[in-house]
Amino acid sequence: MDMSDLFQDYSEAAGRTGAYDEMFAPGQQARDSYGQVADALRKLSLADVSARADSMARTFLDRGVTFDYAGEERPFPLDIVPRVIPAAEWDVLERGVAQRVRALEAFLNDVYDKMTVVSDGVIPRQLVTTSAHFHRQVHGFEPAGGVRVHISGIDVVRDAAGTFRVLEDNVRVPSGVSYVLENRRAMAKGLPEAFGQQLIRPVEEYPRRLLSALRKTAPAGVDDPTVVVLTPGVFNSAYFEHTLLAGLMGVELVEGRDLICRGNRVYMRTTAGEQRVDVIYKRIDDDFLDPLQFRSDSMLGCPGLVNAARAGGVTIANAVGNGVADDKLVYSYVPDLIRYYLSEEPIIANVDTFRLEEKEAREYTLDNLAELVVKPVDGSGGKGLVIGPDASNDELDALRQRIVADPRGWIAQPVLQLSTVPTLGGDKFGPRHVDLRPFAVNDGDNVWVLPGGLTRVALKEGSLIVNSSQGGGSKDTWVLADSPQMPVETVPRQSVTVRERVSVWPVESNWRDRQSEQQQ
């Protein structure tokens, strides 16, 4: 079977989706940005493609690039066809993501201070105060370093007309950048014919940019700040990412029990004694961060962290309380926030959104549930989301009752036919829906957007659910450079050498106790 056979039914399948296809224009003509990829694939047989896919999966398994799906650790699925973004399109995305981050930073500074956005009538006070992730414990203090959104992941989709739209914001604990780094390593070897013929923007700069931003936002008066990555532990589904980023940045990976707060300073226990910690890149939810302020039964954080941050003794990235900006009801106001704080028009539009607190929108939604996507405002990972056309009558009836009981807890949106990219399924390529999560790093002066980001793909034909926790996979995202003078990828990189780190002092705990702790 040659490559033409692998794409034999593609045009017909793409027509059924009604979606914008990233690789092919109507008539199955490869778009200019995909010319090299198409040429490389035409020279491969099914056996070649399958062998390369198996090799990439084995590499991921060997390197520990796995995720938890239905209680089983699996290699993160990486498809051999990359998602390619032309330079001109990336310019729009880059500016749009940076604009959004700046607006959300201003919003968070405001709602934890004077709330002028409320007094000026841009958003209702109740919207903020009823958000599950609005934390009064951190009201009224400026974070050390002056930044709240150090790292963000802004989810973007392309609609049927080919227009980019923001689907949601992630400024609490955005994850997935490790897959961006590992996907690039694998794809450089998985499809070298196309990789070597394109001017592709590199992604390896991310750990350096992140470390630089974390150090720059350290408490005042600290000349050589010590940065740590705070993880919930080995049972967390993103633990691989925590270890990778700590290693690439050359900083300690710690758990809450490795830290101690004293005199509004934070220290970590090491084999060389206690060492001052100035910046904590936290990879745990706010609720588990500090048992004195949030969940008293949490064993994942460290007592006193919030008071230390309030006193300016430590920088916590991302800041505590950022979750109010992730609320999907707040999301519906972000275009207004951009106009209010930045005096600019949004570069990337939102998806049309119905606020179910509003009577007219609620009545329309309840009458048209079978045609809409309904999401919980504090949901993540696709959990709780109901796609009306795919739901049974019983599911829609149950959803209707939940909306009537708690309209604040839900939003509704039209069903978007997310754009598609050819993806290997069985013995041929078929169109599969994708989204994109560009990652941005904010150091207080500049917002740097990683060229590309995580393209997630729904591996099941027709599915719009791209989340890995729901069985989705990923693609390497190639942003093309518009000039040879820009930094570009060259040859496949070898394994990164990570400097030896100080050993964190072991705290006695049996395995069963640890498992109980981490499962929080």
WOQUILIN-V893423 format. One record per backbone hydrogen bond with DSSP energy under -1.0 kcal/mol. CO is the residue of the C=O (numbers start at 1). NH is the residue of the N-H. If there is no record, write none. Layout:
CO;NH + CO;NH
This chain:
1;46 + 2;6 + 3;7 + 5;8 + 6;429 + 7;10 + 9;13 + 10;14 + 11;15 + 12;16 + 13;17 + 14;18 + 20;420 + 23;31 + 25;28 + 29;25 + 31;34 + 32;35 + 34;38 + 35;39 + 36;40 + 37;41 + 38;42 + 41;44 + 45;49 + 46;50 + 47;51 + 48;52 + 49;53 + 50;54 + 51;55 + 52;56 + 53;57 + 54;58 + 55;59 + 56;60 + 57;61 + 58;62 + 59;63 + 60;65 + 64;66 + 65;76 + 67;74 + 69;72 + 72;69 + 74;67 + 77;474 + 83;478 + 85;480 + 86;90 + 87;91 + 88;92 + 89;93 + 90;94 + 91;95 + 92;96 + 93;97 + 94;98 + 95;99 + 96;100 + 97;101 + 98;102 + 99;103 + 100;104 + 101;105 + 102;106 + 103;107 + 104;108 + 105;109 + 106;110 + 107;111 + 108;112 + 110;113 + 110;115 + 112;140 + 115;118 + 115;119 + 116;120 + 117;122 + 117;123 + 118;121 + 125;129 + 126;130 + 128;131 + 131;134 + 135;138 + 136;139 + 143;146 + 148;319 + 150;442 + 152;440 + 154;438 + 155;167 + 155;168 + 156;436 + 157;165 + 158;419 + 159;162 + 163;159 + 165;157 + 166;351 + 168;155 + 170;153 + 176;180 + 177;181 + 178;182 + 179;183 + 180;184 + 181;185 + 182;186 + 183;187 + 184;188 + 186;190 + 187;191 + 191;195 + 192;196 + 198;200 + 199;481 + 200;489 + 203;206 + 205;209 + 206;210 + 207;211 + 208;212 + 209;213 + 210;214 + 211;215 + 212;216 + 213;217 + 215;218 + 219;222 + 226;278 + 226;279 + 228;281 + 229;254 + 230;283 + 233;236 + 236;239 + 238;242 + 239;243 + 240;244 + 241;245 + 242;246 + 243;247 + 244;248 + 245;249 + 246;250 + 246;251 + 252;229 + 254;231 + 255;258 + 256;259 + 258;269 + 260;267 + 265;262 + 266;277 + 267;260 + 268;275 + 269;505 + 270;273 + 275;268 + 278;315 + 279;228 + 280;282 + 280;317 + 281;230 + 285;288 + 286;289 + 287;295 + 289;302 + 290;293 + 290;294 + 295;298 + 302;305 + 304;308 + 305;309 + 306;310 + 307;311 + 308;313 + 309;312 + 315;280 + 317;282 + 319;322 + 321;324 + 322;325 + 327;331 + 330;333 + 331;334 + 333;337 + 334;338 + 335;339 + 336;340 + 337;341 + 338;342 + 349;166 + 354;412 + 355;358 + 358;362 + 359;363 + 360;364 + 361;365 + 362;366 + 363;367 + 368;371 + 369;372 + 372;388 + 373;413 + 374;386 + 375;411 + 376;379 + 377;328 + 380;383 + 386;374 + 387;390 + 388;391 + 392;396 + 393;397 + 394;398 + 395;399 + 396;400 + 397;401 + 398;402 + 399;403 + 400;404 + 401;405 + 402;406 + 406;409 + 407;410 + 409;377 + 411;375 + 412;354 + 413;373 + 416;418 + 419;434 + 420;22 + 421;432 + 423;430 + 428;425 + 430;423 + 432;421 + 433;458 + 436;156 + 437;454 + 438;154 + 439;450 + 440;152 + 441;448 + 446;443 + 448;441 + 454;437 + 455;475 + 456;435 + 457;473 + 460;463 + 467;470 + 467;472 + 468;471 + 473;457 + 474;79 + 476;83 + 478;85 + 479;201 + 483;486 + 503;271 + 510;514 + 511;515 + 512;516 + 513;517 + 514;518 + 515;519 + 517;520
